[in-house]
């Protein structure tokens, strides 16, 4: 995406500015809720995260 990350594999669940823009435009056209998760899998991950024990959370890859 930029010079700092050139040649690196994209981070898991990362998105490009174009993907975000497309999702925002689609949401505006569809008239859905204001909250938007891109990619959608992040919503599930972060809704479960507060319930994980700290020991498990600290061992998860970053």
LUMLUMDREN-2810 file (N, C-alpha, C; in Angstrom, 1 decimal):
<atoms>
<atom><aa>X</aa><ch>A</ch><at>N</at><xx>0.8</xx><yy>-1.2</yy><zz>0.0</zz></atom>
<atom><aa>X</aa><ch>A</ch><at>CA</at><xx>0.0</xx><yy>0.0</yy><zz>0.0</zz></atom>
<atom><aa>X</aa><ch>A</ch><at>C</at><xx>0.9</xx><yy>1.2</yy><zz>0.0</zz></atom>
<atom><aa>X</aa><ch>A</ch><at>N</at><xx>2.0</xx><yy>1.2</yy><zz>0.7</zz></atom>
<atom><aa>X</aa><ch>A</ch><at>CA</at><xx>2.9</xx><yy>2.4</yy><zz>0.7</zz></atom>
<atom><aa>X</aa><ch>A</ch><at>C</at><xx>4.3</xx><yy>1.9</yy><zz>0.7</zz></atom>
<atom><aa>X</aa><ch>A</ch><at>N</at><xx>5.3</xx><yy>2.9</yy><zz>0.8</zz></atom>
<atom><aa>X</aa><ch>A</ch><at>CA</at><xx>6.7</xx><yy>2.5</yy><zz>0.7</zz></atom>
<atom><aa>X</aa><ch>A</ch><at>C</at><xx>7.1</xx><yy>1.7</yy><zz>1.9</zz></atom>
<atom><aa>X</aa><ch>A</ch><at>N</at><xx>6.5</xx><yy>1.9</yy><zz>3.1</zz></atom>
<atom><aa>X</aa><ch>A</ch><at>CA</at><xx>6.9</xx><yy>1.2</yy><zz>4.3</zz></atom>
<atom><aa>X</aa><ch>A</ch><at>C</at><xx>6.6</xx><yy>-0.3</yy><zz>4.2</zz></atom>
<atom><aa>X</aa><ch>A</ch><at>N</at><xx>5.5</xx><yy>-0.6</yy><zz>3.5</zz></atom>
<atom><aa>X</aa><ch>A</ch><at>CA</at><xx>5.0</xx><yy>-2.0</yy><zz>3.4</zz></atom>
<atom><aa>X</aa><ch>A</ch><at>C</at><xx>5.2</xx><yy>-2.6</yy><zz>2.1</zz></atom>
<atom><aa>X</aa><ch>A</ch><at>N</at><xx>6.0</xx><yy>-1.9</yy><zz>1.2</zz></atom>
<atom><aa>X</aa><ch>A</ch><at>CA</at><xx>6.2</xx><yy>-2.4</yy><zz>-0.1</zz></atom>
<atom><aa>X</aa><ch>A</ch><at>C</at><xx>6.9</xx><yy>-3.8</yy><zz>0.0</zz></atom>
<atom><aa>X</aa><ch>A</ch><at>N</at><xx>6.4</xx><yy>-4.8</yy><zz>-0.7</zz></atom>
<atom><aa>X</aa><ch>A</ch><at>CA</at><xx>7.0</xx><yy>-6.1</yy><zz>-0.8</zz></atom>
<atom><aa>X</aa><ch>A</ch><at>C</at><xx>6.6</xx><yy>-7.0</yy><zz>0.4</zz></atom>
<atom><aa>X</aa><ch>A</ch><at>N</at><xx>5.8</xx><yy>-6.5</yy><zz>1.3</zz></atom>
<atom><aa>X</aa><ch>A</ch><at>CA</at><xx>5.3</xx><yy>-7.3</yy><zz>2.4</zz></atom>
<atom><aa>X</aa><ch>A</ch><at>C</at><xx>4.0</xx><yy>-7.9</yy><zz>2.1</zz></atom>
<atom><aa>X</aa><ch>A</ch><at>N</at><xx>3.7</xx><yy>-9.0</yy><zz>2.7</zz></atom>
<atom><aa>X</aa><ch>A</ch><at>CA</at><xx>2.3</xx><yy>-9.6</yy><zz>2.6</zz></atom>
<atom><aa>X</aa><ch>A</ch><at>C</at><xx>1.3</xx><yy>-8.7</yy><zz>3.3</zz></atom>
<atom><aa>X</aa><ch>A</ch><at>N</at><xx>0.1</xx><yy>-8.5</yy><zz>2.8</zz></atom>
<atom><aa>X</aa><ch>A</ch><at>CA</at><xx>-0.9</xx><yy>-7.7</yy><zz>3.5</zz></atom>
<atom><aa>X</aa><ch>A</ch><at>C</at><xx>-1.2</xx><yy>-8.4</yy><zz>4.8</zz></atom>
<atom><aa>X</aa><ch>A</ch><at>N</at><xx>-1.5</xx><yy>-7.6</yy><zz>5.8</zz></atom>
<atom><aa>X</aa><ch>A</ch><at>CA</at><xx>-1.9</xx><yy>-8.0</yy><zz>7.1</zz></atom>
<atom><aa>X</aa><ch>A</ch><at>C</at><xx>-3.2</xx><yy>-8.8</yy><zz>7.0</zz></atom>
<atom><aa>X</aa><ch>A</ch><at>N</at><xx>-3.5</xx><yy>-9.7</yy><zz>7.9</zz></atom>
<atom><aa>X</aa><ch>A</ch><at>CA</at><xx>-4.8</xx><yy>-10.4</yy><zz>7.9</zz></atom>
<atom><aa>X</aa><ch>A</ch><at>C</at><xx>-5.9</xx><yy>-9.4</yy><zz>8.1</zz></atom>
<atom><aa>X</aa><ch>A</ch><at>N</at><xx>-7.0</xx><yy>-9.6</yy><zz>7.3</zz></atom>
<atom><aa>X</aa><ch>A</ch><at>CA</at><xx>-8.1</xx><yy>-8.7</yy><zz>7.4</zz></atom>
<atom><aa>X</aa><ch>A</ch><at>C</at><xx>-7.9</xx><yy>-7.3</yy><zz>7.0</zz></atom>
<atom><aa>X</aa><ch>A</ch><at>N</at><xx>-6.8</xx><yy>-7.0</yy><zz>6.3</zz></atom>
<atom><aa>X</aa><ch>A</ch><at>CA</at><xx>-6.5</xx><yy>-5.6</yy><zz>5.9</zz></atom>
<atom><aa>X</aa><ch>A</ch><at>C</at><xx>-7.4</xx><yy>-5.3</yy><zz>4.7</zz></atom>
<atom><aa>X</aa><ch>A</ch><at>N</at><xx>-7.5</xx><yy>-4.0</yy><zz>4.4</zz></atom>
<atom><aa>X</aa><ch>A</ch><at>CA</at><xx>-8.3</xx><yy>-3.6</yy><zz>3.3</zz></atom>
<atom><aa>X</aa><ch>A</ch><at>C</at><xx>-7.7</xx><yy>-2.4</yy><zz>2.6</zz></atom>
<atom><aa>X</aa><ch>A</ch><at>N</at><xx>-8.0</xx><yy>-2.2</yy><zz>1.4</zz></atom>
<atom><aa>X</aa><ch>A</ch><at>CA</at><xx>-7.4</xx><yy>-1.1</yy><zz>0.6</zz></atom>
<atom><aa>X</aa><ch>A</ch><at>C</at><xx>-8.4</xx><yy>0.1</yy><zz>0.7</zz></atom>
<atom><aa>X</aa><ch>A</ch><at>N</at><xx>-7.9</xx><yy>1.3</yy><zz>0.4</zz></atom>
<atom><aa>X</aa><ch>A</ch><at>CA</at><xx>-8.8</xx><yy>2.4</yy><zz>0.4</zz></atom>
<atom><aa>X</aa><ch>A</ch><at>C</at><xx>-9.9</xx><yy>2.3</yy><zz>-0.6</zz></atom>
<atom><aa>X</aa><ch>A</ch><at>N</at><xx>-9.6</xx><yy>1.6</yy><zz>-1.7</zz></atom>
<atom><aa>X</aa><ch>A</ch><at>CA</at><xx>-10.7</xx><yy>1.4</yy><zz>-2.7</zz></atom>
<atom><aa>X</aa><ch>A</ch><at>C</at><xx>-11.8</xx><yy>0.5</yy><zz>-2.2</zz></atom>
<atom><aa>X</aa><ch>A</ch><at>N</at><xx>-11.4</xx><yy>-0.6</yy><zz>-1.4</zz></atom>
<atom><aa>X</aa><ch>A</ch><at>CA</at><xx>-12.4</xx><yy>-1.5</yy><zz>-0.9</zz></atom>
<atom><aa>X</aa><ch>A</ch><at>C</at><xx>-13.3</xx><yy>-0.7</yy><zz>0.1</zz></atom>
<atom><aa>X</aa><ch>A</ch><at>N</at><xx>-12.7</xx><yy>0.1</yy><zz>0.9</zz></atom>
<atom><aa>X</aa><ch>A</ch><at>CA</at><xx>-13.4</xx><yy>0.9</yy><zz>1.9</zz></atom>
<atom><aa>X</aa><ch>A</ch><at>C</at><xx>-14.4</xx><yy>1.9</yy><zz>1.2</zz></atom>
<atom><aa>X</aa><ch>A</ch><at>N</at><xx>-13.9</xx><yy>2.6</yy><zz>0.2</zz></atom>
<atom><aa>X</aa><ch>A</ch><at>CA</at><xx>-14.7</xx><yy>3.5</yy><zz>-0.5</zz></atom>
<atom><aa>X</aa><ch>A</ch><at>C</at><xx>-15.9</xx><yy>2.8</yy><zz>-1.2</zz></atom>
<atom><aa>X</aa><ch>A</ch><at>N</at><xx>-15.6</xx><yy>1.7</yy><zz>-1.8</zz></atom>
<atom><aa>X</aa><ch>A</ch><at>CA</at><xx>-16.7</xx><yy>0.9</yy><zz>-2.4</zz></atom>
<atom><aa>X</aa><ch>A</ch><at>C</at><xx>-17.8</xx><yy>0.5</yy><zz>-1.4</zz></atom>
<atom><aa>X</aa><ch>A</ch><at>N</at><xx>-17.3</xx><yy>0.0</yy><zz>-0.2</zz></atom>
<atom><aa>X</aa><ch>A</ch><at>CA</at><xx>-18.3</xx><yy>-0.4</yy><zz>0.8</zz></atom>
<atom><aa>X</aa><ch>A</ch><at>C</at><xx>-19.1</xx><yy>0.8</yy><zz>1.3</zz></atom>
<atom><aa>X</aa><ch>A</ch><at>N</at><xx>-18.4</xx><yy>2.0</yy><zz>1.5</zz></atom>
<atom><aa>X</aa><ch>A</ch><at>CA</at><xx>-19.1</xx><yy>3.1</yy><zz>2.0</zz></atom>
<atom><aa>X</aa><ch>A</ch><at>C</at><xx>-20.2</xx><yy>3.6</yy><zz>1.0</zz></atom>
<atom><aa>X</aa><ch>A</ch><at>N</at><xx>-19.8</xx><yy>3.7</yy><zz>-0.3</zz></atom>
<atom><aa>X</aa><ch>A</ch><at>CA</at><xx>-20.8</xx><yy>4.1</yy><zz>-1.3</zz></atom>
<atom><aa>X</aa><ch>A</ch><at>C</at><xx>-21.9</xx><yy>3.1</yy><zz>-1.4</zz></atom>
<atom><aa>X</aa><ch>A</ch><at>N</at><xx>-21.7</xx><yy>1.8</yy><zz>-1.3</zz></atom>
<atom><aa>X</aa><ch>A</ch><at>CA</at><xx>-22.8</xx><yy>0.8</yy><zz>-1.3</zz></atom>
<atom><aa>X</aa><ch>A</ch><at>C</at><xx>-23.7</xx><yy>1.0</yy><zz>-0.1</zz></atom>
<atom><aa>X</aa><ch>A</ch><at>N</at><xx>-23.1</xx><yy>1.3</yy><zz>1.0</zz></atom>
<atom><aa>X</aa><ch>A</ch><at>CA</at><xx>-23.9</xx><yy>1.4</yy><zz>2.3</zz></atom>
<atom><aa>X</aa><ch>A</ch><at>C</at><xx>-24.8</xx><yy>2.7</yy><zz>2.1</zz></atom>
<atom><aa>X</aa><ch>A</ch><at>N</at><xx>-24.2</xx><yy>3.8</yy><zz>1.6</zz></atom>
<atom><aa>X</aa><ch>A</ch><at>CA</at><xx>-25.0</xx><yy>5.0</yy><zz>1.4</zz></atom>
<atom><aa>X</aa><ch>A</ch><at>C</at><xx>-26.2</xx><yy>4.8</yy><zz>0.5</zz></atom>
<atom><aa>X</aa><ch>A</ch><at>N</at><xx>-25.9</xx><yy>4.1</yy><zz>-0.6</zz></atom>
<atom><aa>X</aa><ch>A</ch><at>CA</at><xx>-26.9</xx><yy>3.8</yy><zz>-1.6</zz></atom>
<atom><aa>X</aa><ch>A</ch><at>C</at><xx>-28.0</xx><yy>2.9</yy><zz>-1.1</zz></atom>
<atom><aa>X</aa><ch>A</ch><at>N</at><xx>-27.6</xx><yy>1.9</yy><zz>-0.3</zz></atom>
<atom><aa>X</aa><ch>A</ch><at>CA</at><xx>-28.6</xx><yy>0.9</yy><zz>0.3</zz></atom>
<atom><aa>X</aa><ch>A</ch><at>C</at><xx>-29.3</xx><yy>1.5</yy><zz>1.5</zz></atom>
<atom><aa>X</aa><ch>A</ch><at>N</at><xx>-28.8</xx><yy>2.5</yy><zz>2.1</zz></atom>
<atom><aa>X</aa><ch>A</ch><at>CA</at><xx>-29.4</xx><yy>3.1</yy><zz>3.3</zz></atom>
<atom><aa>X</aa><ch>A</ch><at>C</at><xx>-29.3</xx><yy>2.3</yy><zz>4.5</zz></atom>
<atom><aa>X</aa><ch>A</ch><at>N</at><xx>-28.3</xx><yy>1.5</yy><zz>4.7</zz></atom>
<atom><aa>X</aa><ch>A</ch><at>CA</at><xx>-28.1</xx><yy>0.7</yy><zz>5.8</zz></atom>
<atom><aa>X</aa><ch>A</ch><at>C</at><xx>-27.7</xx><yy>1.5</yy><zz>7.0</zz></atom>
<atom><aa>X</aa><ch>A</ch><at>N</at><xx>-27.4</xx><yy>0.8</yy><zz>8.1</zz></atom>
<atom><aa>X</aa><ch>A</ch><at>CA</at><xx>-26.9</xx><yy>1.5</yy><zz>9.4</zz></atom>
<atom><aa>X</aa><ch>A</ch><at>C</at><xx>-25.6</xx><yy>2.2</yy><zz>9.1</zz></atom>
<atom><aa>X</aa><ch>A</ch><at>N</at><xx>-25.3</xx><yy>3.2</yy><zz>10.0</zz></atom>
<atom><aa>X</aa><ch>A</ch><at>CA</at><xx>-24.1</xx><yy>4.0</yy><zz>9.8</zz></atom>
<atom><aa>X</aa><ch>A</ch><at>C</at><xx>-22.9</xx><yy>3.1</yy><zz>10.1</zz></atom>
<atom><aa>X</aa><ch>A</ch><at>N</at><xx>-22.9</xx><yy>2.2</yy><zz>11.1</zz></atom>
<atom><aa>X</aa><ch>A</ch><at>CA</at><xx>-21.8</xx><yy>1.4</yy><zz>11.4</zz></atom>
<atom><aa>X</aa><ch>A</ch><at>C</at><xx>-21.4</xx><yy>0.5</yy><zz>10.3</zz></atom>
<atom><aa>X</aa><ch>A</ch><at>N</at><xx>-20.1</xx><yy>0.4</yy><zz>9.9</zz></atom>
<atom><aa>X</aa><ch>A</ch><at>CA</at><xx>-19.7</xx><yy>-0.4</yy><zz>8.8</zz></atom>
<atom><aa>X</aa><ch>A</ch><at>C</at><xx>-18.4</xx><yy>-1.0</yy><zz>9.1</zz></atom>
<atom><aa>X</aa><ch>A</ch><at>N</at><xx>-18.3</xx><yy>-2.3</yy><zz>9.0</zz></atom>
<atom><aa>X</aa><ch>A</ch><at>CA</at><xx>-17.1</xx><yy>-3.1</yy><zz>9.3</zz></atom>
<atom><aa>X</aa><ch>A</ch><at>C</at><xx>-16.5</xx><yy>-3.6</yy><zz>8.0</zz></atom>
<atom><aa>X</aa><ch>A</ch><at>N</at><xx>-15.2</xx><yy>-3.2</yy><zz>7.7</zz></atom>
<atom><aa>X</aa><ch>A</ch><at>CA</at><xx>-14.6</xx><yy>-3.6</yy><zz>6.5</zz></atom>
<atom><aa>X</aa><ch>A</ch><at>C</at><xx>-13.2</xx><yy>-4.2</yy><zz>6.9</zz></atom>
<atom><aa>X</aa><ch>A</ch><at>N</at><xx>-13.0</xx><yy>-5.5</yy><zz>6.6</zz></atom>
<atom><aa>X</aa><ch>A</ch><at>CA</at><xx>-13.9</xx><yy>-6.5</yy><zz>6.1</zz></atom>
<atom><aa>X</aa><ch>A</ch><at>C</at><xx>-14.9</xx><yy>-6.9</yy><zz>7.2</zz></atom>
<atom><aa>X</aa><ch>A</ch><at>N</at><xx>-16.0</xx><yy>-7.5</yy><zz>6.8</zz></atom>
<atom><aa>X</aa><ch>A</ch><at>CA</at><xx>-17.1</xx><yy>-7.8</yy><zz>7.7</zz></atom>
<atom><aa>X</aa><ch>A</ch><at>C</at><xx>-16.7</xx><yy>-8.7</yy><zz>8.8</zz></atom>
<atom><aa>X</aa><ch>A</ch><at>N</at><xx>-15.7</xx><yy>-9.5</yy><zz>8.6</zz></atom>
<atom><aa>X</aa><ch>A</ch><at>CA</at><xx>-15.3</xx><yy>-10.5</yy><zz>9.6</zz></atom>
<atom><aa>X</aa><ch>A</ch><at>C</at><xx>-14.8</xx><yy>-9.8</yy><zz>10.9</zz></atom>
<atom><aa>X</aa><ch>A</ch><at>N</at><xx>-14.3</xx><yy>-8.6</yy><zz>10.7</zz></atom>
<atom><aa>X</aa><ch>A</ch><at>CA</at><xx>-13.8</xx><yy>-7.9</yy><zz>11.9</zz></atom>
<atom><aa>X</aa><ch>A</ch><at>C</at><xx>-14.9</xx><yy>-7.7</yy><zz>13.0</zz></atom>
<atom><aa>X</aa><ch>A</ch><at>N</at><xx>-16.1</xx><yy>-7.5</yy><zz>12.5</zz></atom>
<atom><aa>X</aa><ch>A</ch><at>CA</at><xx>-17.2</xx><yy>-7.3</yy><zz>13.4</zz></atom>
<atom><aa>X</aa><ch>A</ch><at>C</at><xx>-17.4</xx><yy>-8.5</yy><zz>14.4</zz></atom>
<atom><aa>X</aa><ch>A</ch><at>N</at><xx>-17.3</xx><yy>-9.7</yy><zz>13.8</zz></atom>
<atom><aa>X</aa><ch>A</ch><at>CA</at><xx>-17.5</xx><yy>-10.9</yy><zz>14.6</zz></atom>
<atom><aa>X</aa><ch>A</ch><at>C</at><xx>-16.3</xx><yy>-11.0</yy><zz>15.6</zz></atom>
<atom><aa>X</aa><ch>A</ch><at>N</at><xx>-15.1</xx><yy>-10.8</yy><zz>15.1</zz></atom>
<atom><aa>X</aa><ch>A</ch><at>CA</at><xx>-13.9</xx><yy>-10.9</yy><zz>15.9</zz></atom>
<atom><aa>X</aa><ch>A</ch><at>C</at><xx>-13.9</xx><yy>-10.0</yy><zz>17.1</zz></atom>
<atom><aa>X</aa><ch>A</ch><at>N</at><xx>-14.3</xx><yy>-8.7</yy><zz>16.8</zz></atom>
<atom><aa>X</aa><ch>A</ch><at>CA</at><xx>-14.2</xx><yy>-7.7</yy><zz>17.9</zz></atom>
<atom><aa>X</aa><ch>A</ch><at>C</at><xx>-15.4</xx><yy>-7.8</yy><zz>18.8</zz></atom>
<atom><aa>X</aa><ch>A</ch><at>N</at><xx>-16.5</xx><yy>-8.4</yy><zz>18.4</zz></atom>
<atom><aa>X</aa><ch>A</ch><at>CA</at><xx>-17.6</xx><yy>-8.6</yy><zz>19.3</zz></atom>
<atom><aa>X</aa><ch>A</ch><at>C</at><xx>-17.3</xx><yy>-9.7</yy><zz>20.3</zz></atom>
<atom><aa>X</aa><ch>A</ch><at>N</at><xx>-16.5</xx><yy>-10.7</yy><zz>19.9</zz></atom>
<atom><aa>X</aa><ch>A</ch><at>CA</at><xx>-16.1</xx><yy>-11.8</yy><zz>20.8</zz></atom>
<atom><aa>X</aa><ch>A</ch><at>C</at><xx>-14.9</xx><yy>-11.4</yy><zz>21.7</zz></atom>
<atom><aa>X</aa><ch>A</ch><at>N</at><xx>-14.0</xx><yy>-10.6</yy><zz>21.2</zz></atom>
<atom><aa>X</aa><ch>A</ch><at>CA</at><xx>-12.8</xx><yy>-10.2</yy><zz>21.9</zz></atom>
<atom><aa>X</aa><ch>A</ch><at>C</at><xx>-12.9</xx><yy>-9.8</yy><zz>23.3</zz></atom>
<atom><aa>X</aa><ch>A</ch><at>N</at><xx>-13.9</xx><yy>-9.0</yy><zz>23.7</zz></atom>
<atom><aa>X</aa><ch>A</ch><at>CA</at><xx>-14.0</xx><yy>-8.6</yy><zz>25.1</zz></atom>
<atom><aa>X</aa><ch>A</ch><at>C</at><xx>-14.2</xx><yy>-9.8</yy><zz>26.1</zz></atom>
<atom><aa>X</aa><ch>A</ch><at>N</at><xx>-14.7</xx><yy>-10.9</yy><zz>25.6</zz></atom>
<atom><aa>X</aa><ch>A</ch><at>CA</at><xx>-15.1</xx><yy>-12.0</yy><zz>26.4</zz></atom>
<atom><aa>X</aa><ch>A</ch><at>C</at><xx>-14.0</xx><yy>-13.0</yy><zz>26.5</zz></atom>
<atom><aa>X</aa><ch>A</ch><at>N</at><xx>-12.9</xx><yy>-12.8</yy><zz>25.8</zz></atom>
<atom><aa>X</aa><ch>A</ch><at>CA</at><xx>-11.7</xx><yy>-13.7</yy><zz>25.9</zz></atom>
<atom><aa>X</aa><ch>A</ch><at>C</at><xx>-10.9</xx><yy>-13.5</yy><zz>27.1</zz></atom>
<atom><aa>X</aa><ch>A</ch><at>N</at><xx>-10.5</xx><yy>-14.5</yy><zz>27.8</zz></atom>
<atom><aa>X</aa><ch>A</ch><at>CA</at><xx>-9.6</xx><yy>-14.3</yy><zz>29.0</zz></atom>
<atom><aa>X</aa><ch>A</ch><at>C</at><xx>-8.3</xx><yy>-13.6</yy><zz>28.5</zz></atom>
<atom><aa>X</aa><ch>A</ch><at>N</at><xx>-7.8</xx><yy>-12.8</yy><zz>29.4</zz></atom>
<atom><aa>X</aa><ch>A</ch><at>CA</at><xx>-6.6</xx><yy>-12.0</yy><zz>29.0</zz></atom>
<atom><aa>X</aa><ch>A</ch><at>C</at><xx>-5.4</xx><yy>-12.9</yy><zz>28.6</zz></atom>
<atom><aa>X</aa><ch>A</ch><at>N</at><xx>-5.3</xx><yy>-14.1</yy><zz>29.2</zz></atom>
<atom><aa>X</aa><ch>A</ch><at>CA</at><xx>-4.2</xx><yy>-15.0</yy><zz>28.8</zz></atom>
<atom><aa>X</aa><ch>A</ch><at>C</at><xx>-4.3</xx><yy>-15.4</yy><zz>27.4</zz></atom>
<atom><aa>X</aa><ch>A</ch><at>N</at><xx>-5.5</xx><yy>-15.7</yy><zz>26.9</zz></atom>
<atom><aa>X</aa><ch>A</ch><at>CA</at><xx>-5.7</xx><yy>-16.1</yy><zz>25.5</zz></atom>
<atom><aa>X</aa><ch>A</ch><at>C</at><xx>-5.5</xx><yy>-14.9</yy><zz>24.6</zz></atom>
<atom><aa>X</aa><ch>A</ch><at>N</at><xx>-6.0</xx><yy>-13.7</yy><zz>25.0</zz></atom>
<atom><aa>X</aa><ch>A</ch><at>CA</at><xx>-5.8</xx><yy>-12.5</yy><zz>24.1</zz></atom>
<atom><aa>X</aa><ch>A</ch><at>C</at><xx>-4.4</xx><yy>-12.2</yy><zz>23.9</zz></atom>
<atom><aa>X</aa><ch>A</ch><at>N</at><xx>-3.5</xx><yy>-12.4</yy><zz>24.9</zz></atom>
<atom><aa>X</aa><ch>A</ch><at>CA</at><xx>-2.1</xx><yy>-12.0</yy><zz>24.8</zz></atom>
<atom><aa>X</aa><ch>A</ch><at>C</at><xx>-1.4</xx><yy>-13.0</yy><zz>24.0</zz></atom>
<atom><aa>X</aa><ch>A</ch><at>N</at><xx>-1.9</xx><yy>-14.2</yy><zz>23.8</zz></atom>
<atom><aa>X</aa><ch>A</ch><at>CA</at><xx>-1.2</xx><yy>-15.2</yy><zz>23.0</zz></atom>
<atom><aa>X</aa><ch>A</ch><at>C</at><xx>-1.6</xx><yy>-15.2</yy><zz>21.5</zz></atom>
<atom><aa>X</aa><ch>A</ch><at>N</at><xx>-2.6</xx><yy>-14.4</yy><zz>21.2</zz></atom>
<atom><aa>X</aa><ch>A</ch><at>CA</at><xx>-3.0</xx><yy>-14.4</yy><zz>19.8</zz></atom>
<atom><aa>X</aa><ch>A</ch><at>C</at><xx>-2.0</xx><yy>-13.7</yy><zz>19.0</zz></atom>
<atom><aa>X</aa><ch>A</ch><at>N</at><xx>-1.8</xx><yy>-14.1</yy><zz>17.7</zz></atom>
<atom><aa>X</aa><ch>A</ch><at>CA</at><xx>-0.8</xx><yy>-13.4</yy><zz>16.8</zz></atom>
<atom><aa>X</aa><ch>A</ch><at>C</at><xx>-1.3</xx><yy>-12.0</yy><zz>16.5</zz></atom>
<atom><aa>X</aa><ch>A</ch><at>N</at><xx>-0.3</xx><yy>-11.2</yy><zz>16.4</zz></atom>
<atom><aa>X</aa><ch>A</ch><at>CA</at><xx>-0.6</xx><yy>-9.8</yy><zz>16.1</zz></atom>
<atom><aa>X</aa><ch>A</ch><at>C</at><xx>-0.2</xx><yy>-9.4</yy><zz>14.6</zz></atom>
</atoms>
